Amino acid sequence: MKFYLLRHGATEWNKEDRIAYNENLILSDEGIKQAEKISKEIEKIDYELVLSSPFIRAIQTTEIVNKKHCPVIIDDRLRERNAGILDGMKLSEVNFDEFCDYYKNAEYEGAESLQEL
């Protein structure tokens, strides 16, 4: 059995360098073009099932790339890490070394630690 992983296309927040872990954003025009471009490659793959996170951007990407109309399972376990108050902040405003360090267990209001994740 083979698994293929695909990340969703870009959103406006990607262009603005904003953190978008749990914001339910739609694809930007660029993100739609990215999904359309990769869909040509995915058509060549023999797949039978698609799993997606519940985020709109992921579901939109799935709808664009799933040209074979295979069954799609939306699974909450594929959600991003909860970034709490960091969602929407500019990347330059956050110390990612600290946020992503398993041993530091940095606390941000409403955010999941890596241990919790």
Contacts in CASP RR format, 6 or more apart in sequence:
PFRMAT RR
TARGET T0000
AUTHOR 0000-0000-0000
METHOD contacts of the structure
MODEL  1
MKFYLLRHGATEWNKEDRIAYNENLILSDEGIKQAEKISKEIEKIDYELV
LSSPFIRAIQTTEIVNKKHCPVIIDDRLRERNAGILDGMKLSEVNFDEFC
DYYKNAEYEGAESLQEL
4 42 0 8 1.000
4 45 0 8 1.000
4 47 0 8 1.000
6 38 0 8 1.000
6 42 0 8 1.000
6 61 0 8 1.000
6 65 0 8 1.000
8 27 0 8 1.000
8 31 0 8 1.000
8 35 0 8 1.000
8 53 0 8 1.000
8 55 0 8 1.000
8 57 0 8 1.000
8 58 0 8 1.000
8 60 0 8 1.000
8 61 0 8 1.000
9 27 0 8 1.000
9 30 0 8 1.000
9 31 0 8 1.000
9 32 0 8 1.000
9 34 0 8 1.000
9 35 0 8 1.000
9 57 0 8 1.000
9 61 0 8 1.000
10 27 0 8 1.000
10 28 0 8 1.000
10 30 0 8 1.000
10 31 0 8 1.000
10 34 0 8 1.000
11 20 0 8 1.000
11 25 0 8 1.000
11 26 0 8 1.000
11 27 0 8 1.000
11 28 0 8 1.000
11 31 0 8 1.000
11 57 0 8 1.000
12 25 0 8 1.000
12 28 0 8 1.000
13 19 0 8 1.000
13 20 0 8 1.000
13 23 0 8 1.000
13 25 0 8 1.000
13 88 0 8 1.000
14 20 0 8 1.000
14 28 0 8 1.000
15 28 0 8 1.000
15 30 0 8 1.000
16 90 0 8 1.000
17 90 0 8 1.000
17 91 0 8 1.000
17 92 0 8 1.000
18 88 0 8 1.000
18 89 0 8 1.000
18 90 0 8 1.000
18 91 0 8 1.000
19 83 0 8 1.000
19 86 0 8 1.000
19 87 0 8 1.000
19 88 0 8 1.000
19 89 0 8 1.000
19 90 0 8 1.000
19 91 0 8 1.000
19 94 0 8 1.000
20 87 0 8 1.000
20 88 0 8 1.000
21 80 0 8 1.000
21 81 0 8 1.000
21 82 0 8 1.000
21 83 0 8 1.000
21 84 0 8 1.000
21 86 0 8 1.000
21 87 0 8 1.000
22 79 0 8 1.000
22 80 0 8 1.000
22 82 0 8 1.000
22 83 0 8 1.000
22 84 0 8 1.000
22 87 0 8 1.000
23 87 0 8 1.000
23 88 0 8 1.000
24 55 0 8 1.000
24 56 0 8 1.000
24 57 0 8 1.000
25 55 0 8 1.000
25 56 0 8 1.000
25 57 0 8 1.000
26 56 0 8 1.000
26 57 0 8 1.000
26 60 0 8 1.000
27 35 0 8 1.000
27 57 0 8 1.000
27 60 0 8 1.000
27 61 0 8 1.000
31 61 0 8 1.000
32 60 0 8 1.000
32 64 0 8 1.000
35 60 0 8 1.000
35 61 0 8 1.000
35 64 0 8 1.000
35 65 0 8 1.000
36 64 0 8 1.000
38 65 0 8 1.000
39 64 0 8 1.000
39 65 0 8 1.000
39 67 0 8 1.000
42 65 0 8 1.000
42 66 0 8 1.000
42 67 0 8 1.000
43 67 0 8 1.000
43 68 0 8 1.000
47 68 0 8 1.000
47 70 0 8 1.000
48 70 0 8 1.000
48 71 0 8 1.000
49 70 0 8 1.000
49 71 0 8 1.000
49 72 0 8 1.000
49 73 0 8 1.000
50 62 0 8 1.000
50 66 0 8 1.000
50 70 0 8 1.000
50 71 0 8 1.000
50 72 0 8 1.000
50 73 0 8 1.000
51 72 0 8 1.000
51 73 0 8 1.000
51 75 0 8 1.000
51 78 0 8 1.000
52 58 0 8 1.000
52 59 0 8 1.000
52 61 0 8 1.000
52 62 0 8 1.000
52 72 0 8 1.000
52 73 0 8 1.000
52 74 0 8 1.000
52 75 0 8 1.000
52 78 0 8 1.000
53 59 0 8 1.000
53 74 0 8 1.000
53 75 0 8 1.000
53 76 0 8 1.000
53 78 0 8 1.000
53 79 0 8 1.000
53 80 0 8 1.000
54 74 0 8 1.000
54 75 0 8 1.000
54 76 0 8 1.000
54 78 0 8 1.000
54 79 0 8 1.000
55 79 0 8 1.000
55 80 0 8 1.000
58 78 0 8 1.000
59 74 0 8 1.000
62 72 0 8 1.000
66 72 0 8 1.000
81 111 0 8 1.000
81 112 0 8 1.000
81 114 0 8 1.000
81 117 0 8 1.000
82 110 0 8 1.000
82 111 0 8 1.000
82 112 0 8 1.000
83 99 0 8 1.000
83 108 0 8 1.000
83 111 0 8 1.000
83 112 0 8 1.000
84 108 0 8 1.000
84 109 0 8 1.000
84 110 0 8 1.000
84 111 0 8 1.000
84 112 0 8 1.000
85 108 0 8 1.000
85 109 0 8 1.000
85 110 0 8 1.000
85 111 0 8 1.000
86 94 0 8 1.000
86 99 0 8 1.000
86 108 0 8 1.000
86 111 0 8 1.000
95 106 0 8 1.000
98 104 0 8 1.000
98 106 0 8 1.000
99 106 0 8 1.000
99 108 0 8 1.000
99 111 0 8 1.000
100 114 0 8 1.000
101 114 0 8 1.000
102 114 0 8 1.000
102 115 0 8 1.000
105 113 0 8 1.000
105 114 0 8 1.000
105 115 0 8 1.000
106 113 0 8 1.000
107 113 0 8 1.000
END
